[in-house]
């Protein structure tokens, strides 16, 4: 009904939950031990205790559930490949190629984000009760991460009054995006200060960094940079303050600097603990049979710059080359928009059962720093940070140093080269590096309008000149929460009111 501590799931979510269950066997064993140890008594008052009550569950277990629920929504096939992948110009569904809207799936994505954040709120409270400050800071960090994703996809959402059902707050108000961003920055700042001298083990629930507090600290401060740069066009004062603090005090606020710092959730790779894209796209025969393919925008960009990541991001099509699905008024009849010509998604991303869900990587951080330097928000070597970002992205994707060096000399890649500005180069290379982080790639394209995408799905071509601005609100929220905002315009489901930091003009 609303997002406060809501554990209702759709049928699709329940099936996904069953697939995930063995992924947290270790957590369940720990819960069972805790339950048994608290239940062996002859006193009726003790026997009559709910064995599933949060009070007897270790905070790290709930934290692990929060990680799984976050990844399941953000990096699942529907939201990450079909929806935001299409909006970002990186993936597409051949034969359909539209901007699909289904009420049940849309509701489930909203519910999934609030379920994950509720888990993390619970984990933080349990950690506080346990006196475990490192776990508290980690839970607060990931909750802030999910909050940014949620507000960037929908705009105004409940936050300050969310997660308070136990206080009788059933219908929380919607906060505007600036308010949410300031709250996120405050939470990340709190976590960053705790990580400096925190105590306690993050525990078995840390499925991302396996208990490495230093990596959580870097993740936290890198997120501060992401939030700050995203809002820098609409609130440069607060954004610059955060960027200056983080980059000006590397000992106090370290950030990701190498691919070993990447915040990735790696999967065991044994059924049913299979990476999400592989669940839909993977094959043991090498034959590609799924409808999902690469988008022409990304394929054309990589080919234009002789980018060696092309062979990693995409598979050869059935004609022995690389092609992508092209949106537009003629997309259904375009002879190139077929299964033989459109390349499948590369094996590193789609055909590894023990693959990864990428929460954040260090190449993005380097591009954020490059942008901050280039725009004069802080002082530093923008070219070095830019070239480092490309190198980190390529290295992660298995590109050898010689090929990286050649890429850096391509006219529209080389610093001061070609016809595009250096800032435009930073934006484009950052967008390329975000492959498989499709919500982020979509957000960056909305913020910068790079790459320029004017070929819209045929269903909406007559009315719009850019891909969708936002996700549609859950119908259950619009129907059941009396505090749903009346000042938000939803045009053709996906357009209307632009999110706070989307300052583009002339777009519709």
N, C-alpha and C positions, 0 to 999 in steps of 0.2 A: 504494500500500500504506500509506504514511503520508505526512505532510506535509513531510518533509525534502527540500528541493530536488526536488520532485516535478513532473515535466513531463508526466506521463501525462494525457491528456484523454479525455473521452467523445466519441462521434460528434458530439453537439450542439456541444461546445466546438470541435471541429475545423472544423465548418462555420462557426462564428462567427469563428474565427481567419482563415479564408479571406476572410470579409467585411471583416475589419479590415486585411488585409495592405497595401493601398495607402495606408492612413492613415499608415503609417510608412515610406513610400517613401524619404523624405529620410534617415531613419535607416539604411535598408538600403544606400543609396548610400554613406553614410559608412563603414559596415562594409566594403563591397566595396573601397573605396579603401584602407582600412587593411590588408585581407587581401592585396591585390595588392602593396602597397608592402613587405610583409613576406615575400612569397613569391618575389620575383625574385632568386634566388641559385642557384649551381651546386652548393652544398654539400648533400649528401644529408640531413644532420641538419636543415637549414633547410627543405628541400623536404618532409620527412616530418613536418611540423607540422600538427596539426589546424587547418584554416582557420577553424573555428567556435569555437575555444577562447576563453574569456572574456578571456584575457590580452591579446588583440589587438583587443578591442572597446572603443570609448570608453564610459566610464561613462554619459555622457548618453544614449546609445542604449539601454542597458539600463534606464535610468530611464524613458525614454519607453515602453518595453514594459511596465514596471510600472504606469504610469498607465493604459494601454489595458486591461491585464488587470484592474486594480482596477475601472475603470468598467464593463467588460463583464460582470462578475459582479454588482456592486452595483446597477447601473442598468439591467440587462437586463430584458426583459419578464417573465420567469418570477419572479424574486426580488422585483423592485421593484413590479410591478403586481399580479400574481396572488397571490403569497404574502404578503409583508409589507404590501402595500397593503390587502389584505382584513383582516389582523390589526389594522391601524391604523385601520380604519373609514373609509378614504378612497377605495378603489376596490373593484371586485368583478367577478366573471365571471357574467353572467346565464346561466341555463340549467344552470349548475353550482352556483355560489355556495358551494362547499364549501371545506374546507381540504385541498386536494389533497396527497397524499404519493406520490412516485414515487422508488424507490430510486436509479435512475440520475441523476435530476436532483438529488436531495439530495446524492448523492456528488459530483456535478460542482460544486455550489456550495461545498462544503467544499474540494475540490481547487482551485477557482478562487481562493479567498481565500489559500490557502497558496502557490499558484503566484505570485500577485501579490506577496506578501510576500517570497518567495524572490528574485524579480526585484529588489526594492528593497534587500534585503540585499546582493545582488551589486553593484548600482549604488553603494551606499555604500562597499563595499570597493574597487571600482575608483576611485571618486572619491578615496578616501584614498590609494591608490597613486599617483594623478595629482597629489596635493597640492591638490586642488580642494575647499576647505572648504565653500563655498556649496552645491555639488552634494551633498556628503556630508550637510549639514544638511537639504537638501530631501528627499533619499531617506529619511533617518531620520524626518523629519516624516510623510511619507506612509506609511511602514511602521507608525508608531505609530497613524495614522488607521485603517489597515486592521486593526490588532490590536484596536482598540476595537470596531470593527464586528463582528469575528469573535467576541470574547468576549461581546459583548452579545447576539449571536444564539444562541450555544450555551452559554455559561457557562464552566465549566472547560475549557481547551484547552491543547495543548502550546505553550509559548512560550520559557521559559528554556533548554530543551534542543532546541528546534526549530532548523532551518537549520544543522545540524552534521554532515551526512552525511559530509563530507570528513574528519571526525575519527573516523569509525566509529560514530557515534551513530545507530543505525537506528530504535530504538523510544524516542522521547522521552517523558518523563513529562508528565502533565497538571498544569498549575498552577491553583490556585484563582484566582477572579476578582480578589480583592484584590491578590494577588501580581502579577497581570498589570497591573492598574491602576497600581500603584506603579512597575512597570517602564516603562509607557507615559509616566507623568509624568516619570520620570528621563530618558527619551530625548528628550522634548519640551523639557525644561529644557536638556539638552545642546545641542540644535539652537538653542534661543533664544539661548544665550550665544554660539554660533558666529556667528549671523546679525548680531550687534552689530558685528563687525569681520571678517567672512569675506572670502575672496578667491576668485577664479575665476568663470568664466561657467557658469551652469547648462546652457546649450547648447541645441541643437536638440531635445533630448528633452523639454524643458519645454513640454508641450502645454496646460498650464493657464494659466500666467502669462507665457509667452513670455520667460522669462529675467529677469523683474522680481524681484530679490532682496527688495526691501522688501515686496512682496505676499506672498512666501513667509514672511517674518518675521511679518507680521500673521496669516497663516493659522496658523502654528505657535502663536502666543500665544493665538489664539482657540480653538484646539483644547485648549489647557491649561484654558481656562475651561469648555469643554464637558465634558471629563473630570472636572474638579473638581465641577461642579454635579451631574453624574450620580451621583457617589458621596457627595454631601454629606449624605444622610440616614443613611448607615451609617458614614461616617468624616468627621464634620464638622471635626475638628481639622486633618487633612491637607488637606481640601478648602478650608477657610478660609485656610490658609497660602498655597496656590497662588493663590487669588483675590485675596488681599491683595497678594501680590507683583506680580501682573500689573497690577491696577487701580491700585495705589499708585505704579507707576513707568512711566507711559505713554511716556516718552521711551526707556526701556530696553526695554520690552516692549509695543510698539504692537499694537493689535488692529484688526480690521475696523471701519470706521466709515461707509462709503458703499458703494452698490451696485457701484461700480467696483472694490471690493476682493473681490467675490464669487469664490469658488474654483469656477469652472465650466469644464468641458471642452466647448468649442464644436466642432461638426463641420463639415467642408467642405460637406456637403450634396449631393455628387455621388457617384453610385453607384460603388463599394460603400461609400463613407464616409458612411453615413447614420446619423443619431441613432437610438438603440436603440428608443425608444417608437414612433417613426415607422415603423421597419421592420415593426412589427406592426400599427400603428393607422392609419398615414398613408394618405391618398387624394388623388388629383388631381381627383376629381369633386365633392368636398364631401359625398358620401354616406358615412354611417358604417355599416360592415357587420360590424365585429368584435364579439366577445362581451364585450369589456371595457367596463365602464361605471363611473359614479360610484357611491359608496356612500351609502346613505341617511343615515348618521351625519354625514358632512361636508355633504351637501346641506341637511339639516335645520338644521344649525348656522348655515350661511351665510344661509339664508332667514329664520331666526328673528331674526337681527340686521340684516337688510336690508344684508348685506355686499356691496359692489359687486364683490368678487372672484368672486362666483358666476358671472358671465357670462364670466369669463376661465378659471376652473377647469373649467367645464362647458359643454357645448353644449346648445342647445335640444333637447328630445326631439321625437319625431314628432307630439306633440300640442301643440307650441308652448309648453311650459313646462319646468320643471326638476324632475326626479325622480331618486331614487337607489335602488339595489337594497337591500332590507331583509332582513337575516338573521333567522332565527327558525324556530320549529317549523313555521310555515305558509308558509315561503318559496317552496316549489315551487308551491303552489297560489295564492299571492297574486296577484290580477289586476294589481297594480301592478308586479310584478316581471317585466316583459316588455320586449321590444326597443323598443316604441313609447313606453313611459313612462319608461324609465331613460335618463338623459342620458349621452351620450358624454363622454369626456375632452376638455377644451378644446384648441383648435387650438394655443395657445402651447406646450403641453406634449406634444401628441401628433401634430400635423400639420405639423411643420416639419422637413424633412430636414436642415436646417442648425441644428438645435436644440442643446440643451445637456444635460449630465449635471451636476447640482448637488452638488458635494462639501460645500460649506458656504457659507452666505450671512450677510451682516452683520445681517439682521433677527434671526436666531437669537441672535447675539452680544448684541444689545441686550436681548432677552428674558432671556438668562442674567444679564446685569448687573442687570436689573430685579428678578429673583428674589433675587439675592444681597443687594440693598439692602432689599427688602421683608422678607426673613427675618432681617435684621440680621447677616448674615455679615460684611458690611463696610458702611460708611456712605456713603450717597448718595441721590440723588433717584429713587426707584423709579418714580414716576408719569411723570417725564420720559423715563426709559429705556423704559418700557412703551409710551408713546405714540409714541416714536421708532421702536420696533420695528414697530408697526402701520403707521406712515407709510412706512418703508423697504420693507416687504412690499407694500403697496399701490402705491407708486411703481414698484417693479420690475415689477409686473403691469399697468402702464399706467393706473392709476386717477388721475383728475385731483384737484387739491388740494381743490376744493369737496366732492367726494364723500368724500374722506378725512375732512375736517372733520365732515361729517354722520355718518359712521360712528362717530367718537369720541364722539358725543353719544347713541348708542343705549344704552338702559338697562343692558344686560348687557355693554356694552363700556366705557362711561364709568367713569372712576375714581371710586370711592365710590358708583357707581350700582347700581340693580337689587337683586337678592337674593343675588348671588354675591359672595364675598370678592374683594379685589383680587388676592390670590395665585392664586385660581382663574382669574381673568381672564387673568393672565399665562400660566398653563399652557395655557389654551384658545387664546389668540391665537398662542402659540408653535407649538402643534400645527397650527393652520391654516397658518402660514407655512412649514411643512415639507413641503408638498405636492410630490411627486415625489422627496423624500428619505424614502421610505417606511420604511426600516429605522429612521431616527431618529424618525419620527412614532410608530412602533410602540413603540420604547423609551420615549419620553416618556409614552405612554398607560399603559405598564406601571409606570412610576415614579410617576406622579401619579394614575392612575385617572381622568384627565380627558382627553377627555369620558368619562363613565360609559357603558360598553358592556356590556349584559347580554343582548342578542339574539345568540345564538350560532348557528353553522351547524346546520341541522337534524340533521346526522349526529352531532353531539355535544351537542345541547341538553339531553338528559336527564341528563348527567353533569357539565356545566360551566356556570359562570355568568360567565365572562369569555373573551375571545378567547385564542388560544394564548399560553403563557408563553415558549416557546422553539422553536428549530428542533431537529429530531431529529438526532442524531449520524449521521455517515456509516456505513453498514453495514460498509464495508471497514475502518474504524477499529475498530469494535466486534469485528470478526472477527479482524483481523490484528495489532493493536497490543496486546501483553500488558500494557501500562501503562494501558489504558483504565480509567477510575475505576469502582469498583464501588458507590460511594456516591451515584451519580446515578440518580434514579428518573425513568423516562419512562412517563407514563401516557397512553394513547390517542395515543401518538406525540408530541404537542405540549405536554403539560402535565407534571405531576409536580413535580420540583424547580424552584423559582423561582430566577432569577439573583440574584446577591449583593445588588444594589441595589434589587431589587423587594421592598419591605417591606410590601406590602399584606397585610391579614389578611382572612379570610373569603372568599377567592377560591379557586376550584378549577376 
